[in-house]
Every structure is written in structure tokens, then in C-alpha cells.
Amino acid sequence: MKNNLVKKSIKYVIKDNVVSVAVLVVIIIGIVITSLLPPQILRKIIDQNLVPRNGVGLLSLAVSYLGILMFIGIFDFLKEAILTILGQKITKEIRMEMMEKLEKINAIFFSYNGSGTVVSRFTNDVDAISSLFTSGIVSMIVDSFKIIGILGSIWFFSVRLGIITLILLPIIFIIIRIFQRHMLEAQIKNRVLVGKVNNHISESLKNIQMIKSFSKESYMEDSYKMYLIDNYRTMEKVNFYDSIFSPIIMIIRALIIAAVVILSSNQFGYLGISVGMVAASIELISNLLGPIQDLGMELQSIQGAISGIYRVNEFYNEPEDEYKNSELSAESIISNRKEVRISFNDISFYYEEERHILQNINLEFQPQEKVTFVGRTGVGKSTLFKLILGLLKPTNGSIKINEVDVYSIPNTEKRKIFGYVDQSFHTIKGTIADQVSLQDKSITREQIEDAIDFVGLSDYILSLENGYDTKMDNNLFSQGQKQLLAIARAIATNPPILLLDEITANLDAITEEKIISILQKVSDTRTILSISHRLLSMISCDTVVILENGRVKNSGSPELLLENDEWYRSHIELEKLTWR
């Protein structure tokens, strides 16, 4: 069963703001009632004072007329103020729930959705939902009740005029339905395209150095133009329907008013109403078509909000990490770091309907074993690491640490078990010390300093103006130093398992040698699983696993593979020739 985040948030805010909602209901009733009174007063002014020209009570009626118009303005102001406050509270509630969802969502979601697309759901789509309350459904309800009340007043003046007006309403309703169908389709498509535009901008900024290095500015610009043109076309369609809506309503109003005047004239006398009633009817008809005209604008807001609701609820119903055993702790899983056993039990994995990335992998590693995964690009090495970390769930099979499924381990416990070092170092806002702790309060300052000292960066960092408390700046560190910081981050909690994903891929030979020597020290008391793109530069290991087409092609000690695996031996020899 799908969950409706927007509905849930609205219910919560209404329950938490009962008084404000009650006041809003009273104000809406006041707006509807007071909007019907001015035409009635105008009828009395004309029929009882201006036509007979006796002037009795004219002042009091004029004051009443102006007073009611003032009350209508006050009610409108209060309505907008309360709606804005409630709308902002609902927006806040939706975004808070979405952020909680983002923390639970399955990592596979980010394989299909770029950062710009996700940001668009938090910003553009939620803002569209907010407009549902400020200029959308509540205003439409008010206008609908106004229409009903005005129809009643017109019917009271003249049954014949009421019938004519009632006949015209289905025509106007059909016009609105046509606009609704076409505009909703365009709005939904526009939301998707806005997400693509935002994602393209985000990706361009993220990879700006690569774009400039490979002279791909024209390609990125052309792609951006294509997204903008597609977005422009959808908005053009929305604007077209919106632009012709108001003129159609104005023409209809002019025709109706002309018909009322003609049918009320002495020549026809069809409606049988007085001059005051004619004036009041014209005002009522203007007031009737005013809300209908506003419905067009409100309709556009509602269509945008509906498309936003659809996309927000779609995000909210994305699959989450299915099972995390909150009772599991790092200590209960690994009581002795010398007894860490990792097993891969018939692992297979694929993204939705795509081909298998990994197929039928069965491996078992002994405590403190050093394992290196090798193979061509795209064979599934990095995906395998995501499965080991429990970020992705295998399509079939399981990965276990000491007979505990890694996917069931709570995320809060994983950093005590795994230390993960990626090819690139991702910084966060904060100090240099924060880069190691990731602002985890459970990691002490002593642990941070020990980790940095272990990788050999303490002297350099202490030479900075504020030492460990220096505000992080990418320009402070070379690529090699950033990788050392990444290692410090990984070992800060002294995890028994280290995962190293091609961490020397972007380094020069001297820096690579330094990092490998540090990793050799780190590996003394840990189980190490690494991915290496260069066989000669991998850290000393007990086992090499060769992956090919998502399967284990071969595995064994480096010495054994040199003897019996042609692929491994040929790559070693090729690298030796390359490095000469």
C-alpha cells in the first residue's frame, strides 16, 4: 500500500493547529456571506433612493456598502495570512519527512537519480505543493461557494435569469475541464524537465575541471540548451492555455451583461426586474465571473501542486532498506577482531531489468586475511563493495560476517566494523578534524589526532594557523594528502575490516608507494578487502580474486595465479613493460 506523505503532513498540521483552522473556516464563511451583500445594498440604493429620488436612508446604505467592502478586504487579508502560515508549516513538515526518508532510502535509488533531480523534489515540487494552500484549493473552495451564493441571489431576483445563468455554468465547466486535462499533463512533464535541468547544472559544476580539460564546453552547452528548449515547450503550452482563458471569460461576461440589459429593457421586459435589480444582477454576474476567472489561475496552481504531490509521494514510496536489526551491535557481531570470517553465499545482483552485474559468487575469507579483487573495468568490483557494506541488497544470496547478514546491520554500527576508503576524498563543511570524525560525537579528539598521526599528516596540519581546527579548504591538501586523510577517516574508529577501492588510481608513483606502505602497517591487525587496477601496486595480500563478466574466474594466492592463470600472468608482464 502506497503512503501519501502530503496527506499525512496536512493531517498533522491541522491537528496541531485546530484553532487556526477553525478561525480560517469562520473567515471563509464570512468572505462568502459578505461578498453577497453589496449587490443587495446596491439594489436598495437604486430602487428605494435614486429612482424615486427621495434620498431617505441613502447615507446609511452608502456607509453599509463601504463598510461591507472593508470587511471583505479584512477577511481576505486574514485568510491569506492564516493560509500562508499553515502552508509554511505543511511545507516544513513535508521537507522534514522527506529528509527522514532520504536517510532510509535504498542506495539503489541514487543509481537512477542524479543530485539535481533529488534537489528538485525538495525545492520545486514542495514549493508547488505550498502554493496549493496560498493560491490553490482553499481559494478555489471559497470561489466555488461564492458562485453558489451568487447563483442563489440571481435566482432570487429572477428565476428566468437564474435559469439562463445555470445553463451557462456547464459550458464554463467544460472549458475548465479542457484546461485542466491539458495543463496537468504539461505541468507533470515540466516538473520532470526542471529536474533534468537542475541535474545537468549540478553535474556540470561537479565535473567542471574535466569538462574544461577535455574541451567539452560546447557539448555540455548543447545538452543544456536541449533540456531548456524541452522545458520551454512545455511551459509554452501551459502559458498558451492560461493566456486565452481570461479573455474567453471576459467575453462571456460582456455577452451575459449585454443580454441582461437587453432582456430587462422596456422593449422586451422578459426578466421582469427593476432597475435596481438590473444593476445588482450586473454586479452579481461580474462577481460570478470574477471567481470563475480566478479559478483559471487557481487551477494552474492546483495542477502544479498535483504534479508536485505526485512526485513527492513517488519519492516517499521509494524502497527503503528492508531490514535492520536494531539489537545488533558491532561488539556482538565481532567480539574478537582476530576471529572475523566473511562469507559470500551464492551472491547475484542486478539493477532492475538490466543484465546481471554479479552472478553466483561464493567465497569465504579467514580472519585477518588480505584479499584483492581484480578484473576489467565494469566487472562489478565496486558494486561488490557496496554489497559488503550493506548499502545494496543482493538480488539473491547473502554476505555474512560471523554468520550475521551485513544487510541487517544498523547503519549506526557499520563504522565500527568497516573502514572504507574510496578513490576520491569527499569533504564536508567544517574543520580538518571534522573531515576525520565526520562530526561524529562518539569519536574523541584523541582518536582523530592518533589517526592523523598514523598516516603521517600531523606535522603538516599542526603547521597550519589553527592546526586541527583549521577550516577545511581543498587547496590546503594535495591529492595524495587527501587520500591519507581518507585513510585516517577510515581507521579513526579502529574497525576490524578495511575496504580499499582503487585508492591509488589517481596518484603518482612516489605518493602511491607511501600510501601502500602506510596501508601495510594498517593491515597488521585487520581483514583487508581491496580493489586494485594495477596488479604490481596492490598491497601485499594472501588471496587474489579475479572477476570476469560478473563471476569469479579464478582465485588463489598471487604465486599460484602466476603459475596457472594466463590473464593474471599476462597483465603482470604487461605492467612490468609499461613501468620500465
Residue pairs with C-beta under 8 A, 6 or more apart in sequence:
2 313
2 317
3 313
3 316
3 317
4 313
4 316
5 94
5 97
5 98
5 101
5 312
5 313
5 316
6 94
6 129
6 309
6 312
6 313
8 97
9 90
9 93
9 94
9 97
10 90
12 93
13 86
13 89
13 90
13 93
14 21
16 89
17 86
17 89
20 82
20 85
20 86
21 86
23 78
23 82
24 79
24 82
24 83
24 86
24 138
27 75
27 78
27 79
27 82
28 79
28 138
28 141
28 142
28 145
30 71
30 75
31 72
31 75
31 76
31 79
31 142
31 146
32 142
32 145
32 146
32 149
33 149
34 68
34 71
34 72
34 75
35 72
35 146
35 149
35 150
35 287
36 146
36 149
36 150
36 153
37 68
38 65
38 68
38 69
38 72
38 283
39 153
39 280
39 281
39 283
39 284
39 287
40 153
40 280
41 61
41 64
41 65
41 68
42 65
42 276
42 279
42 280
42 283
43 157
43 274
43 276
43 277
43 279
43 280
44 61
44 276
45 58
45 61
45 62
45 65
45 276
46 274
46 275
46 276
46 279
46 280
47 274
47 275
47 276
47 277
48 54
48 56
48 57
48 276
49 55
49 56
49 57
49 58
49 61
50 58
51 274
51 275
51 276
79 138
79 142
80 134
83 133
83 134
83 138
84 133
84 134
86 133
87 130
87 131
87 132
87 133
87 134
88 130
90 129
90 130
90 133
91 126
91 127
91 129
91 130
94 126
94 129
94 312
95 122
95 126
97 316
98 121
98 122
98 126
98 312
98 315
98 316
101 315
101 316
101 318
101 320
102 118
104 320
104 321
105 318
105 319
105 320
105 321
106 318
106 319
106 320
106 321
106 392
106 393
107 386
107 391
107 392
108 319
108 351
108 392
109 318
109 319
110 118
111 351
112 351
114 199
114 202
114 203
115 199
115 202
115 203
115 206
116 195
116 196
116 197
116 198
116 199
116 200
116 201
116 202
116 203
117 195
117 196
117 198
117 199
118 315
119 198
119 202
120 191
120 194
120 195
120 198
120 199
121 195
121 311
121 312
121 315
124 191
124 194
124 195
124 198
124 308
125 191
125 307
125 308
125 311
125 312
126 308
126 312
127 308
128 191
128 301
128 304
128 305
128 307
128 308
129 305
129 308
129 309
129 312
131 301
131 304
131 305
132 301
132 302
132 305
132 309
135 297
135 298
135 301
136 298
136 301
136 302
136 305
137 298
137 302
137 305
139 294
139 298
140 295
140 298
140 299
140 302
142 291
143 291
143 292
143 294
143 295
143 298
144 291
146 287
146 288
146 291
147 169
147 288
147 291
147 292
150 284
150 287
150 288
150 291
151 162
151 165
151 166
151 169
151 288
153 280
153 284
154 161
154 162
154 165
154 281
154 284
154 285
154 288
155 161
155 162
156 162
157 273
157 277
157 280
157 281
157 284
158 271
158 272
158 273
158 277
158 281
160 263
160 270
160 271
160 272
161 260
161 263
161 271
161 273
161 281
164 256
164 259
165 256
165 285
165 288
168 252
168 256
172 249
172 252
172 292
175 245
175 248
176 292
176 295
176 296
176 299
179 241
179 245
179 296
179 299
180 299
180 303
182 237
182 241
183 238
183 241
183 242
183 299
183 300
183 303
184 303
184 306
184 307
186 234
186 235
186 237
186 238
187 234
187 238
187 300
187 303
187 304
187 306
187 307
188 307
188 310
189 234
190 231
190 234
190 235
190 238
190 307
191 304
191 307
191 308
191 311
193 227
193 230
193 231
193 234
194 231
196 227
196 230
196 231
197 224
197 227
197 228
197 231
200 220
200 223
200 224
200 227
201 224
204 211
204 220
204 224
210 216
211 217
211 220
238 300
242 296
242 297
242 300
245 293
245 296
246 293
246 296
249 289
249 292
249 293
249 296
250 293
252 289
253 285
253 286
253 289
256 285
256 289
257 282
257 285
257 286
260 271
260 278
260 281
260 282
260 285
261 278
261 282
262 268
263 270
263 271
264 270
264 271
264 273
264 277
264 278
264 281
271 278
273 281
321 393
321 407
321 411
322 393
322 407
323 407
323 408
324 408
324 409
324 410
324 411
325 408
325 409
325 410
326 410
328 404
328 408
328 409
328 410
328 413
329 413
330 413
330 416
330 417
333 401
333 402
333 404
333 409
333 413
333 417
334 340
334 401
334 402
334 417
334 496
337 368
337 496
337 525
337 526
338 367
338 368
338 525
339 367
339 402
340 367
340 368
340 401
340 402
340 496
340 497
340 527
341 364
341 365
341 366
341 367
341 401
341 402
341 403
342 363
342 364
342 365
342 388
342 399
342 400
342 401
342 497
342 527
342 529
343 363
343 364
343 365
343 399
343 400
344 361
344 362
344 363
344 364
344 397
344 399
345 362
345 397
345 398
345 399
345 400
346 360
346 361
346 362
346 396
346 397
347 358
347 360
347 361
347 362
347 384
347 387
347 394
347 396
347 397
347 398
347 399
348 356
348 358
348 359
348 360
348 361
348 394
348 395
348 396
348 397
349 356
349 357
349 358
349 380
349 383
349 387
349 392
349 394
349 395
349 396
350 356
350 357
350 358
350 395
351 357
356 395
356 550
357 380
357 383
357 550
358 380
358 383
358 384
358 387
358 394
358 550
358 551
359 549
359 550
359 551
360 397
360 551
361 384
361 397
361 551
361 552
362 552
363 545
363 552
363 555
365 371
365 527
365 529
365 543
367 527
368 525
368 526
368 527
369 527
369 528
369 542
369 543
370 523
370 527
370 528
370 530
370 539
370 540
370 541
370 542
370 543
371 527
371 528
371 529
371 530
371 541
371 542
371 543
371 544
371 545
372 530
372 531
372 532
372 538
372 539
372 541
372 543
372 544
372 545
373 381
373 384
373 529
373 530
373 531
373 532
373 544
373 545
373 547
374 381
374 531
374 532
374 533
374 535
374 538
374 544
374 545
374 546
374 547
374 568
374 571
375 381
375 546
375 547
375 548
375 553
376 548
377 533
379 547
379 548
379 549
379 550
380 547
380 550
381 501
381 531
381 547
382 501
382 531
383 392
384 547
385 420
385 499
385 501
385 529
385 531
386 392
387 393
387 394
387 399
387 406
388 399
388 406
388 418
388 499
388 529
389 406
389 414
389 418
389 420
389 499
390 406
390 407
390 408
390 409
390 411
390 414
393 407
394 407
398 405
398 407
399 405
399 406
399 407
400 406
401 409
401 417
401 497
409 417
415 440
415 493
415 495
416 493
416 495
417 495
417 496
417 497
418 495
418 497
418 498
418 499
419 489
419 490
419 491
419 493
419 495
419 497
419 498
419 499
419 526
420 490
420 498
420 499
420 501
421 483
421 486
421 487
421 489
421 490
421 498
421 499
421 500
421 501
421 503
422 486
422 501
422 503
423 501
423 502
423 503
423 505
423 506
424 482
424 506
425 482
425 483
425 485
425 486
427 435
427 472
427 474
428 434
428 435
428 438
428 439
428 472
429 472
430 439
430 471
430 472
431 466
431 468
431 469
431 470
431 471
431 472
432 461
432 464
432 467
432 468
432 469
432 470
432 472
432 476
432 485
433 445
433 448
433 468
433 469
434 472
435 472
435 485
435 489
436 443
436 448
436 451
436 452
436 485
436 488
436 489
436 492
437 443
437 447
437 448
437 492
438 489
443 492
443 493
445 468
447 492
447 493
447 494
448 468
448 488
448 492
449 458
449 468
451 488
451 489
451 491
451 492
452 458
452 461
452 468
452 485
452 488
454 488
454 491
454 518
454 521
454 522
455 484
455 485
455 487
455 488
455 518
456 484
456 514
456 518
457 481
457 484
457 485
457 488
460 481
461 467
461 468
461 470
462 468
464 470
464 476
470 476
474 482
477 485
478 511
479 506
479 507
479 511
480 507
480 508
480 511
480 514
480 515
483 503
483 504
483 507
483 511
483 515
484 515
484 518
486 503
487 503
487 515
487 518
487 519
487 522
490 498
491 498
491 522
495 526
496 525
496 526
496 527
497 526
497 527
497 528
497 529
498 522
498 523
498 526
498 527
498 528
498 529
498 530
499 529
499 530
500 519
500 528
500 529
500 530
500 531
500 539
501 530
501 531
502 531
502 532
502 533
503 515
503 530
504 511
504 512
504 515
504 516
504 532
504 534
504 537
505 533
507 515
512 537
516 537
516 539
519 528
519 539
520 539
520 540
522 528
523 539
523 540
528 539
528 541
530 538
530 539
530 541
532 538
534 575
535 568
535 571
535 572
535 575
536 572
536 575
536 576
536 579
538 544
541 558
542 557
543 555
543 556
543 557
544 555
544 556
544 557
544 558
544 561
544 568
545 552
545 554
545 555
546 552
546 553
546 554
546 555
546 561
546 565
546 567
546 568
547 553
548 567
553 565
553 567
554 561
554 564
554 565
554 567
554 568
556 564
556 565
561 568
561 569
562 568
562 569
562 572
563 569
